[in-house]
Amino acid sequence: MQNNVLILDFGSQYTQLIARRVRELNIYCEIHPYNKLPEHVSDFKAVILSGSPFSVRSEDAPHPDLSEIRGKKPLLAVCYGAQYLAHFSGGEVAPSNTREYGRANLSFVKENEQFFAGIDIGSQVWMSHSDTIKQLPSGAVKLASTSDVENAAYRIEDEDTYAIQFHPEVYHSTDGKKLLENFLLQIAGVQPDWTPNSFVDVTVAELKEKLGNDKVVLGLSGGVDSTVAAVLLHKAIGANLHCIFVNNGLLRKNEFSAVLNRYEGMGLNVKGVDASARFLEALAGESDPEKKRKIIGNIFIDVFDDEAHKIEDAKWLGQGTIYPDVIESISVNGPSATIKSHHNVGGLPDFMKLKVVEPLRMLFKDEVRRVGASMGLDPELLGRHPFPGPGLAIRILGDITSEKVNILQEVDAIFINGLKENGLYDKVWQAGAILLPVQSVGVMGDERTYENCVALRAVESTDGMTADWVNLPYEFLQKTSNAIINRVKGVNRVVYDISSKPPATIEWE
C-alpha cells in the first residue's frame, strides 16, 4: 500500500477531517500521534501537522521530532503546527487580542504563489485558535492575511514548508480542498491513485499473501462493514472463508432470515446460528446499559467460539474494523473517555487463539461503501443504516423481555418501512425507535389505557462522530404515529427526539 501522506495528530478535533479531505483527493494518508512516528517516515511523500487544543507556550505543549521531516519532505503545518514552527524557529506566538474563532475572509493573498493558486482575496476560511503568530519565524514569507490575523499563512524560503493558522479541512473554509490540492498535487507531487478499485486490487493481493491456504472465520452482522470485509476475504481465499451470522434475539423484525437469504445470493459461505433464547435468558432482569452490553458481548463470544471450534484448523478471525475505531485506539492521549463500551479494536479473548485480519482497518465509512460499490454489491445493502452491535437491547431502556423486544420490533418495522416507502430512508444516516421505561395515560375507544411510550430517532451525519436530528415532515410523523398506536398493542404514545450529537449521543444507551 502506498504511504503517500503522513498526518501527525496533536489532538485536534479536526484531525480525522484532514484525513477525509486528503482521501477525497484520491490520495492515501495515515494518521499517527505526533509522539509515535511510524518506523519508516521516509516512505511518506508529504507530511501534515494537525491543530491542537494546546498552546505552544504551555509547558505541556506537544513537541514533535521533525528532524526526519523539516526541510526533507513537503510539510504543511495547520493552526497549532503553524504556531509551533513559528515559536521554535525565531518567531513570536502570543495570546490573540481579538477572538479568532469562526468564519473569516482573506484580505491579502500574495500573488504568483503556487500554494494559493486559484484562491482569491475574500475567500472564506475557518479560524479556531486563542494564540496568534505575532512575528514570523526566520526565513518566512507571508502569504495571506485576514482583517484580524496578519500572518494567516506563510512559507519558509528554500524549503517546501507551508503553514496556515486556519483550518482548510472544515466545510466552512470554502477553498480548503483547493489549498490541500495545491500543496499535495502541485507542490509535493503526490499522485492521486487512491481509488476504490486500486484498494480492492491491492488488498486482495495482500490478503492472498498473508492468509495463504489458512481458514478464516468471520462474524457477519448484516451491516455494511462486515459484509464488505467478507466479500474482500472471499475474493482472496474463496471457500476458506467461513462466515457466522448469530441471531441474538435483538435484531430487527424478520432480519435473521432476510439477511441469510441476501447472503445466500452473494455466494458467501454463511452459517446462521439462532441463539436468541440464550441471550434473552442471560439478560433477564438487567437494566444497566453497560452491563447489558457486556452480557451480550460475552455471550456472543461464547456462541462464536463454539461455532469456530466446529471449523477445523481455523486460524484467523476476520473483523470489519474501520479506521475511526483504529484512530480512537491510538489517539494522542490514548482512547478517549468511555462514553459507552465500543468496538474493541483487534480485541479477542486469549482462549480463542485466533489471529486477527481486518481488511477495512484503513477505511472511513463512506470509503467502505465506495469499495463495496466497486465490487458490485447491492446498493440497498450498501445504503443500509448503521445498527448497534447490541441491537435492540440498547433501544429498550431498562430490563429486556421477549415481550418488549416484540413491541419494539413492530414499532421499528413501521418506522423504517415508512421511511423507505416515503423516499426518506436514504436521506437519513441512522434511524430507529426507543422503548421508554415510561407509561402514560391514554384513551382508546371509550376505555382508559396505561401503556408504553416510544421515541423515534432519525439523524443525519457523515461518519457518526457528530449528528443532527432530521427534520422529517409533520405529515410523515403524524402518519407513522397513528400506525404505531393503532397496530402495536402496548403503545399509546409516540414522541420524536430532536437532540443533536453533541451533546446527546445517537443511541440512548
Phi, psi and omega in degrees: 000135185282117178275089186276309187231132177256125176251119178268123186266122176254016176096013180290145175293344184261001187302315179299327179296323177301312181300318181296319180293320178296316180297327179296339177273010183062037178241129180284139178214160176227147175258130175227144175301145183301333184261010177223068182296144176297156185298320184247076178300330182296341180289338184273144183268339180205159183229139175238130174263129183278176171284186182198151173285350182277161169259140179295343182274350183276156183294329183264018180296143177296134179238099181282153172270104183259014185297331180269000188240303187301122179081351181252335180224150173304129186231129174243119181254121184254127173052258179304319179301318179296319180290325178297312180300320180292311187299322185256016179225034174092001177267190180224128175243129183220164176301142180290143175283329179242161181287112183256072180218131177105200185289142174212167180232141179292126179257346177214133173225123181295134184286156174058036175253124182301326182299324182253021179300128180081006180242122188255166170303139182099346179301135183277135177231165182246119179262147177202074180204154178255344174259163175217156180275107181280323181224132181291155177290168181297140179078013184264149177238125180291133181248332183202154177220160164242177182298330182256341185240103183297313184255069183283336178205145177207166172227159178261128180296146179065015173221155169270056181246121182235148183217140179222142179271352179256176185251104181286345186280341184272153185304327186287343173276098193296331179251021182299318180295321179296320179297314179297321179296316178300315182292311188283315184277315187274311185279312183275342178068030179283138180275133179276071185248015180268096182233161177305318181295319180292324178298315181298312182300311182294316184294316179299318178298317179295320180295319178301315181291319184289319189264334181055235179260013180291155176266142180238134174250135185225135177271115178270146178244349187092353181272177185294311187298308183293327180291314179296320177300318180296317182294320177298314180296321180297321177298327184276318189234000174057235187291350177284355174268125179243115182259142179235127178244112185262128172271110180269009180077004185236020178278175176289168182303127177061015186290325183302308182290322182295317181291319178300318179297321181295317181293325180300323180286350180263358178079011179278147179275094188240133174247126176268132181237115180269100180246024186302319181298321181295318179293312183296324178295318181291332182275349187307124175084357182265126182249339184290126185302314181294321179293323177298316179299316182294320178300312181297316179298316181293317179295319179301315180299318179298312181296315182296318180297318177303314182288322180297325180292340179281349178262108187295131176065027174292130185243343185232148170250122176273137179227151180266031178305135177242171193300319178303326177295319181293314180301317180301323185281344181238023184297167185308316183258023185078180181304137181293165183308138183289112172278318172203149182298143193220185177313116179272100190300118179067011185275128180216144173297142182303327187291345182283337173053034179246141173278154186256135173234126186231085186294344183252011192294348179253013183249144168278165186303315182294330177289323177302317180296319180293322176296317178300318180295321181294338178266005175082021179290152182302124179304328180295321178291317181293333180271004183297135179297149171301146179225132186297143178307316179286359176065216185290352180300326181265006171250002170251105182283125185104200184284161185254129171228158179298327179296316179295320178299316180299316180301311184291325177300318180294315179298312181300318181297318179296316182293308184293315179297324177296319177300317181293314183295333182259014177068026183254344188301314184285352177269358184244138177284315183205141180215153178182177179241150180237129177269117185270149177278047185228131174244147183221161181282139176215175178229125175233116188067232178257008186255145176277135178242158176221089191227187190280155174250136174241147176250137174260143183224128175218126183232155173247140184196170173250332183218003179082353181285323170230156182203145174246145176291146183270132180279077180291145181302139179303321182298320179294314180298321179297313180297318181294316179300314179299317182297317181296311184293323181283329189254342183252109180292131180107356179238128178231007179209135180233130177236160180242128184279117180246044177257142177258163176247124346288169010273339180279162171266169179291309175276160181274339177234000000 
